[in-house]
Amino acid sequence: MSSPLLISGPAPRAGPSTRTTDATLGVVVTLLAILMLPGGVFFLAGTSSMSAGVLVASILILAMRVMGIPGMRGLGSFETDLGVATLVVTALAAHLAVCALAGEIDVVKALGSLVIAALAILACGTTGSMFRHVSDRLVMRAVTVAIILFLVAAVFSLVGVQPPSTTATSKPVFPFTEPSLYAGALLPVIAFLGVTGKRWRRWAWILMGFALGYLLENLSLVVGSVVMTVACLTTARLAVFGILAALILPLFDLSYFLDRIQFDVSATTNLSTLVYIQGWEMIGSATSKTLGWGLGFQQLGYTFLDAPTSNLIYRLTGGTDLNLKEGSFAASKLISELGVFGLVLIAIHGYFATKAFTNLRRVAIDGAVRPLGEILALCSIYTYTVDMYVRGAGYFSSPTMLMIASIFLLWRSDPAQTDARRSPA
């Protein structure tokens, strides 16, 4: 029997198709593949990034679709997904070709990344279609399995039981090499449970997010919990929550978190802070160097950029070039590599994240009724703001895959059907 804390959403309703329980395996495996495999392969195989894990997850999802795994039947052809993948890859390649005319690029890395990007888009299209068609009950089952694994991972991290790894940091949360990667994958899931939770369950998930952030010393998760809370609570309750937090926080040791928000390079040696500052320096250097065009897809770390903080990081770590390839947060990588086009993508995400926030508050506060797959998609797009501006792992990561799958899902949703299921506000 499922725990009432975990099954915290509204009463499950049958979706437009796939009502049989034999689809559970396909839905659960698909969600876990996106959430866990990118970090897991990076953790265990010692790869240079999470791109190998994204590739494995994408191939697994596409293989299940080809085999007709229950939950993936009746999703239609690949034509639309293939068209989107072709359009995106062609645009990235054209942008990269212009970059090659201006200077040397890493052709091998770029071509390999374009192949992975194409497969990932196809897998995200499949995932979006699946979660658009399956029942609410199956969505909740997949989320329940995911949150159980996330909580177990946190417990094992706190007691210091972790598999050996050559890529893990000093505070891994298997299958994630560092707490910030754990936060990025967890946030859409725990936000979904907070938004759909009723009464005490909603408060339980909100407090769980803050507790995990504090215990794991994870500022990204703390910020993400704030983002989640704003979407879940009324203005009055937010005010009360803020007052209580201001009274309680002085009782805790917050030195780690306060050090993380000290942005004076001359006054801090916190590597996370320095890496974040480095991300902004890379934006300025790349913009100046390329006159706003960008370095090209996946060219960070290959093209030299004048980022003074990099030298300090290099000295403090004994010769490790932390985050030169990923830009610390997604906005840094997008602007540095794609220039003005990256800014356009950031603006587009900002628009849809704002819409997602508005719709999530309607669900949480006004009682609007939407398919649970759509709510999970809205949470993925909304919580990606943490990856975008606070801490992210670049294009090939769990949060990015889930966000792209969410865009496919919402794109294919039937507005008329959603409106018909929404209760009067």
DAQUI-V750775 format. One record per residue. OMEGA is omega in whole degrees, 0 to 359 (none if undefined). D_CENTER is the distance of its C-alpha to the mean C-alpha in Angstrom with 1 decimal. Layout:
# DAQUI-V750775
omega={OMEGA & OMEGA}
d_center={D_CENTER & D_CENTER}
This chain:
# DAQUI-V750775
omega={182 & 179 & 178 & 178 & 183 & 177 & 191 & 182 & 177 & 181 & 183 & 178 & 180 & 178 & 183 & 179 & 177 & 183 & 184 & 184 & 181 & 177 & 184 & 183 & 181 & 181 & 181 & 181 & 180 & 180 & 180 & 178 & 180 & 185 & 191 & 188 & 179 & 178 & 183 & 178 & 178 & 182 & 189 & 184 & 179 & 179 & 184 & 179 & 179 & 181 & 178 & 178 & 176 & 178 & 180 & 180 & 181 & 180 & 179 & 181 & 180 & 178 & 178 & 178 & 180 & 180 & 179 & 178 & 178 & 185 & 180 & 178 & 177 & 180 & 180 & 183 & 179 & 193 & 181 & 179 & 180 & 178 & 178 & 180 & 180 & 180 & 182 & 182 & 179 & 179 & 179 & 180 & 179 & 177 & 180 & 179 & 177 & 177 & 181 & 178 & 183 & 182 & 183 & 177 & 177 & 186 & 183 & 179 & 182 & 182 & 178 & 180 & 178 & 177 & 179 & 180 & 180 & 180 & 179 & 179 & 177 & 179 & 178 & 176 & 177 & 180 & 178 & 179 & 180 & 183 & 173 & 188 & 185 & 183 & 176 & 181 & 180 & 176 & 181 & 178 & 180 & 179 & 180 & 178 & 181 & 183 & 176 & 180 & 178 & 181 & 176 & 179 & 180 & 180 & 180 & 177 & 182 & 179 & 175 & 179 & 183 & 176 & 176 & 181 & 176 & 182 & 183 & 176 & 181 & 181 & 181 & 174 & 187 & 12 & 181 & 185 & 180 & 184 & 182 & 177 & 174 & 181 & 182 & 180 & 182 & 191 & 179 & 182 & 183 & 175 & 177 & 180 & 177 & 182 & 183 & 181 & 180 & 174 & 187 & 181 & 179 & 178 & 180 & 181 & 177 & 180 & 177 & 179 & 179 & 181 & 179 & 178 & 180 & 184 & 180 & 184 & 188 & 182 & 179 & 180 & 176 & 178 & 178 & 178 & 174 & 179 & 179 & 183 & 180 & 180 & 188 & 191 & 174 & 181 & 180 & 180 & 175 & 180 & 179 & 180 & 179 & 179 & 179 & 179 & 180 & 179 & 186 & 187 & 179 & 179 & 183 & 175 & 184 & 185 & 180 & 183 & 178 & 178 & 181 & 182 & 173 & 188 & 175 & 185 & 182 & 185 & 182 & 173 & 178 & 186 & 180 & 178 & 181 & 178 & 178 & 177 & 178 & 179 & 178 & 177 & 179 & 176 & 181 & 182 & 181 & 179 & 179 & 184 & 186 & 181 & 176 & 181 & 181 & 183 & 184 & 184 & 176 & 180 & 174 & 182 & 178 & 178 & 181 & 176 & 179 & 178 & 186 & 181 & 179 & 180 & 179 & 178 & 181 & 180 & 182 & 183 & 180 & 175 & 180 & 179 & 184 & 168 & 179 & 181 & 187 & 174 & 176 & 177 & 190 & 181 & 179 & 181 & 181 & 183 & 181 & 185 & 185 & 174 & 183 & 178 & 174 & 177 & 178 & 179 & 178 & 179 & 179 & 178 & 179 & 179 & 182 & 176 & 177 & 177 & 179 & 178 & 180 & 181 & 178 & 177 & 176 & 179 & 186 & 188 & 184 & 179 & 177 & 183 & 177 & 173 & 183 & 176 & 178 & 180 & 177 & 178 & 179 & 178 & 180 & 179 & 182 & 183 & 177 & 176 & 178 & 176 & 185 & 189 & 184 & 181 & 180 & 183 & 176 & 185 & 187 & 182 & 179 & 181 & 180 & 178 & 182 & 179 & 180 & 176 & 179 & 177 & 176 & 182 & 183 & 177 & 183 & 180 & 179 & 182 & 182 & 180 & 179 & 180 & 181 & 182 & 183 & 180 & 181 & 181 & none}
d_center={29.8 & 26.3 & 25.9 & 26.2 & 23.6 & 21.0 & 22.3 & 22.0 & 21.5 & 24.4 & 26.9 & 25.4 & 26.9 & 27.7 & 25.6 & 27.4 & 27.6 & 26.9 & 28.4 & 29.5 & 28.0 & 28.1 & 24.9 & 23.0 & 22.6 & 21.1 & 18.5 & 17.6 & 17.6 & 15.3 & 12.6 & 13.1 & 13.4 & 9.8 & 8.6 & 11.4 & 13.1 & 11.3 & 11.7 & 14.9 & 16.7 & 15.9 & 17.3 & 20.3 & 21.3 & 21.1 & 19.7 & 19.2 & 15.4 & 12.7 & 14.1 & 16.7 & 14.4 & 12.6 & 16.2 & 17.3 & 14.8 & 15.7 & 19.4 & 19.3 & 17.9 & 20.4 & 23.1 & 22.7 & 23.1 & 26.1 & 27.7 & 27.3 & 25.5 & 26.1 & 23.3 & 23.1 & 26.7 & 27.7 & 24.5 & 26.7 & 26.9 & 24.5 & 26.2 & 23.8 & 20.7 & 22.9 & 24.1 & 20.6 & 19.8 & 23.2 & 22.9 & 19.7 & 21.1 & 24.4 & 23.2 & 21.4 & 24.5 & 26.8 & 25.1 & 25.2 & 28.9 & 29.8 & 28.2 & 30.4 & 33.4 & 32.9 & 32.2 & 31.3 & 27.9 & 26.5 & 27.3 & 26.5 & 22.9 & 22.4 & 23.9 & 22.1 & 18.7 & 19.9 & 20.8 & 17.5 & 15.8 & 18.5 & 18.0 & 14.2 & 15.0 & 17.7 & 15.6 & 13.1 & 16.3 & 17.7 & 14.9 & 15.0 & 18.8 & 18.9 & 17.0 & 19.1 & 22.3 & 22.0 & 23.4 & 21.8 & 23.2 & 21.3 & 17.9 & 18.9 & 20.0 & 16.9 & 14.9 & 17.8 & 17.8 & 14.2 & 14.8 & 18.1 & 16.6 & 14.2 & 17.3 & 19.5 & 17.3 & 17.6 & 21.3 & 22.0 & 20.3 & 22.5 & 25.6 & 25.0 & 24.9 & 22.7 & 23.4 & 24.8 & 22.6 & 23.4 & 19.9 & 19.0 & 19.5 & 22.0 & 19.6 & 17.6 & 15.9 & 16.5 & 14.9 & 12.8 & 15.1 & 14.2 & 13.1 & 10.4 & 8.5 & 9.5 & 8.3 & 4.6 & 5.2 & 8.1 & 7.5 & 7.2 & 10.0 & 12.1 & 11.9 & 13.2 & 15.9 & 16.8 & 17.3 & 19.2 & 21.1 & 24.7 & 26.8 & 26.4 & 23.4 & 21.3 & 22.6 & 22.0 & 18.3 & 18.2 & 20.4 & 18.6 & 15.4 & 17.8 & 19.8 & 17.2 & 16.1 & 19.9 & 20.8 & 18.2 & 18.8 & 15.2 & 15.3 & 11.5 & 11.7 & 14.9 & 13.7 & 10.9 & 13.8 & 15.9 & 13.5 & 13.6 & 17.4 & 18.2 & 17.0 & 19.0 & 22.3 & 25.3 & 26.4 & 29.2 & 27.2 & 24.7 & 27.8 & 29.2 & 26.0 & 25.9 & 29.6 & 29.3 & 26.5 & 28.7 & 31.5 & 29.8 & 27.6 & 30.7 & 31.5 & 28.6 & 28.3 & 25.7 & 26.8 & 23.7 & 21.6 & 24.4 & 24.6 & 21.0 & 21.9 & 25.1 & 24.6 & 28.2 & 28.1 & 31.7 & 31.0 & 28.0 & 27.3 & 23.8 & 21.8 & 18.4 & 20.2 & 22.0 & 19.0 & 17.5 & 20.9 & 21.1 & 18.1 & 20.2 & 23.2 & 21.8 & 21.1 & 24.7 & 26.2 & 24.6 & 25.4 & 29.0 & 29.4 & 28.5 & 29.7 & 26.4 & 25.9 & 23.4 & 23.7 & 22.3 & 19.4 & 18.4 & 21.5 & 20.1 & 22.0 & 24.8 & 26.3 & 27.8 & 26.6 & 28.5 & 26.2 & 28.6 & 26.1 & 25.4 & 29.0 & 28.7 & 25.6 & 27.6 & 30.5 & 28.7 & 27.0 & 30.1 & 29.0 & 25.2 & 23.4 & 20.1 & 17.2 & 19.7 & 17.7 & 14.1 & 15.2 & 13.6 & 11.2 & 10.1 & 13.1 & 15.4 & 14.7 & 15.0 & 18.2 & 19.7 & 19.4 & 19.8 & 21.8 & 22.7 & 20.8 & 17.6 & 18.8 & 19.3 & 15.8 & 14.6 & 17.3 & 16.4 & 12.8 & 14.6 & 17.1 & 14.9 & 12.8 & 16.3 & 17.5 & 14.7 & 15.7 & 19.3 & 19.0 & 17.2 & 20.1 & 22.5 & 21.3 & 21.2 & 24.3 & 26.4 & 26.0 & 24.9 & 24.4 & 21.8 & 20.8 & 18.2 & 16.2 & 16.1 & 15.1 & 12.1 & 11.2 & 12.1 & 10.0 & 6.7 & 8.2 & 9.6 & 7.2 & 5.3 & 8.7 & 8.1 & 6.2 & 9.0 & 11.8 & 11.6 & 10.0 & 7.8 & 8.8 & 9.8 & 9.8 & 9.9 & 6.9 & 5.3 & 1.8 & 4.9 & 7.2 & 6.4 & 6.6 & 9.7 & 11.0 & 10.9 & 12.9 & 15.3 & 15.8 & 16.7 & 18.7 & 20.7 & 21.2 & 24.8 & 25.2 & 28.6 & 27.6 & 24.9 & 27.5 & 30.0 & 27.9 & 27.2 & 29.6 & 31.6 & 30.1}
